[in-house]
Amino acid sequence: ARLGRITKAETTCNYCAVGCRFELYGKDGDVLGVRPADPEATPANDFSTCVKGKFGYDFVNSDDRLTTPLIRDGDGFREASWAEAYDRIYEELTRIQTQHGTDSVAVTSSSKCTNEENFLNQKFARQVLKTPHVDNCARLCHSSTVAGLQQTVGYGAMTNRINEDIGETECYLITGSNTTEGHPVLATRIKQNVRDGADLFVFEPRKIGLAEHATQYTRTKPGSDIAWLNGMVRHIIDQDLHDTEFIDSRTKHFDELKEKVEPFTPERVEELAGVPPEELKRAAETIATADTCIFGWAMGMTQHAHGTRNVLAITNLALVTGHLGKPGAGLSPFRGQNNVQGGGGDMGPAPHNLPGYQDPTDDEIADKFAEVWGERPPQEVGLRLPEQYEAMLRGDIRGMYIMGENPVLSEPDISEAEEALEELEFLAVQDIFLTETAEYADVVLPAASNAEKYGTFTNTERRVQLVRPAIDPPGIARTDLEILCDLADRFGYEWDYDSAADVMDEIAELVPIYGGISYDRLESTPEGIQWPCTDADDPGTPYLYEERFNFDDGLARFVPADYAGPAELPDEEYPLMLTSGRVLYHWHTGTMTRRTQVSMDHVPESFVTIHPRMADQLGVEDGEYVRVVSRRGDIVVKAEVNDVADPGVVFIPMHFAEGAINELTQHELDPVSYIPEYKVSSVRIEPL
Ligand code: SF4
């Protein structure tokens, strides 16, 4: 709607996956601000937004925005026309594929972008470039959640709703999530409900903000989660508190689980995880006897070389206690990026999944796609993101196309990622800023921000919601969707989409869980639609598994989780455990929030938290700069002395290019999901 020169759009937040809705105001090409939307239209935040949602929009107006295509010219870039940029991409990727084979190029997609853009990006990889090597940043955050939940309950997604279930449960187990800083509106919901009497158990290495509101805060050793989760299951069975009716009627393989958890006595759990037996028992007994419980987690659980097993372990606890398939209960992975559920998962920009988690090796599925696309997509499973970087170093992948991601900061072991990018013969990056990764590119394409385009995001509770533009893109920047259609055209493919709505129609045709979703419905359903939504009459699915789990026999599977600890343990040379996470004012690799005033005013630079006793021992004062050194590299950051973690554990946020934690983190991968072990590395601290 236009009010003079002020424009207004009802849209969805582009930061975290809570998916708050608000009105975004613009004027003369700049964003002016936001106002929370009508409560009826915004189930995730019917009372407020967090500070990022409300004030975090300066980046859209930044003078750093890319406004025109750029082509490498010596050590720098020169401005180019769209036609010249597209020609260069076409010529270089075609040359590489002719010389080295179709599999010598890879495509990276982004959970920051819309569902429609991610769908088209994987289609560009599979149909146009014919490469199976397409992946996205979800590999690095919750791929182990998806892998674990698909094995046990069927869908790789949150089972429940935010307001009606997380907001109204009787009990919480929150672990591996600094919810107050990572998902602020969700944390507010939890705190409100705890004030009204719900029990909250927080199991974390760091005494995070939510711990202040907890019935019980239990400090765990980093990377020890399987031990205490198995220990809880054992204690519940030992005390005969498990839900036998649920187990007998809705699950299988309980006896295998029972046998596998037997060694996890409270004493052994204390030894492995540092959890006092009385705290383990109290939490287990309260969870087992509550009518409903929500199990919430984020990357503190997933980013481990045993991340999938962590997810199996927490799922086993939910199944043993019967806290699934009913209101107020559920498994709640708190997804990170705005659209990681939809864009990073559901839309299939992944080497082992076509859109809708469909198997590319299945002939029937391949034929279904061929009917719409005119040809089968590649049927082999491609390389996962970390494997792609190894292939780049070997010279097996020589060309890359990246949409909206910044691997120079987000890959583990940055030096290795930079070396891999340097080895490429050609790199194209499509983004809103000249990111640290775009600096390595041969062609840079200027993209529209989420304030400047139509599309949909799917939030962490599987809710598909509209994104609408409040302003136009700067200069001659184009939306990611337009760019991908133009590129497909340059490669000789006629993609016949007039709008994002047309792309959603194709998604609905090919992806059964989105089968009933269309823009017509979304325009008249401001609260969005939760998948699975299989046809136009299906209202969507607020919570999963009311009657059946997503397997042919309808039964959930207990999959025991063997214990594994951190891949790298402290030693004499590197005596401290380093862990990572978010801060409230910043987001991911900081490309947006490092260009946002309120974020930089509050947290202008990276830091390392050090326990006062360790700081004394090292001779480090609060506010002094220190060098943090691991086997991979070293960084200089400011010391923040506090007792949030044990003396042996230090913490660095993940948002900063200067003092980038991934100079230090390791490449060790989970064998199932291929997620790297970001959460635990061994380091030493040297005073400067
Ligand atoms: Fe945006 Fe998340 Fe904050 Fe909501 S809680 S306003 S979705 S960053």
Residues whose N, C-alpha, C, O or C-beta is under 5 A from the ligand:
A	BS01	SF4	C13 Y15 C16 A17 V18 G19 C20 T49 C50 K52 G53 H183 P184 V185
